[in-house]
């Protein structure tokens, strides 16, 4: 039972990174590039990167 809980918690940081990076990137893209899709794409990339790094640090502990 605890293995299932550990697996569901593993991808929490990735989801948070995507959830935060996408809207922030969209807002910044709208302000800087006048294109919401460009900013959302950039925010998504940064969100996935930061979430994956946080997940990898969490697994090492």
C-alpha positions as CSV (number, residue, x, y, z in Angstrom):
1,X,0.0,0.0,0.0
2,X,2.8,2.4,0.8
3,X,4.4,1.7,-2.6
4,X,1.3,3.0,-4.4
5,X,1.4,6.1,-2.3
6,X,5.1,6.7,-3.0
7,X,4.4,6.3,-6.8
8,X,1.6,8.9,-6.7
9,X,3.7,11.4,-4.8
10,X,6.7,11.0,-7.2
11,X,5.2,13.2,-9.9
12,X,3.8,15.9,-7.7
13,X,6.6,18.4,-8.4
14,X,6.3,17.8,-12.1
15,X,2.6,18.6,-12.0
16,X,3.2,21.7,-9.9
17,X,5.9,22.8,-12.2
18,X,3.6,22.5,-15.2
19,X,0.7,24.0,-13.3
20,X,2.7,27.1,-12.4
21,X,4.9,27.4,-15.5
22,X,2.1,27.3,-18.0
23,X,0.0,30.3,-16.8
24,X,3.0,32.4,-15.8
25,X,4.6,31.7,-19.2
26,X,1.3,32.6,-20.9
27,X,1.1,35.9,-19.0
28,X,4.7,36.8,-19.7
29,X,4.3,35.8,-23.3
30,X,1.3,38.0,-23.7
31,X,3.2,40.9,-22.2
32,X,6.6,40.5,-23.9
33,X,5.8,38.8,-27.2
34,X,2.1,39.7,-27.8
35,X,1.6,36.0,-28.4
36,X,0.1,33.8,-25.7
37,X,1.1,30.5,-27.3
38,X,4.8,31.4,-27.4
39,X,4.9,32.4,-23.7
40,X,2.8,29.3,-22.8
41,X,5.3,27.1,-24.6
42,X,8.3,28.7,-22.9
43,X,6.6,28.5,-19.5
44,X,5.7,24.8,-20.1
45,X,9.4,24.0,-20.9
46,X,10.6,25.8,-17.7
47,X,7.8,24.1,-15.6
48,X,8.7,20.6,-16.8
49,X,12.4,21.3,-16.3
50,X,12.0,22.6,-12.8
51,X,9.5,19.9,-11.8
52,X,11.8,17.2,-13.1
53,X,14.8,18.6,-11.2
54,X,12.7,18.8,-8.0
55,X,11.5,15.2,-8.5
56,X,15.1,13.9,-9.0
57,X,16.3,15.6,-5.9
58,X,13.3,14.2,-3.9
59,X,14.2,10.6,-5.1
60,X,17.8,10.9,-3.9
61,X,16.7,11.5,-0.4
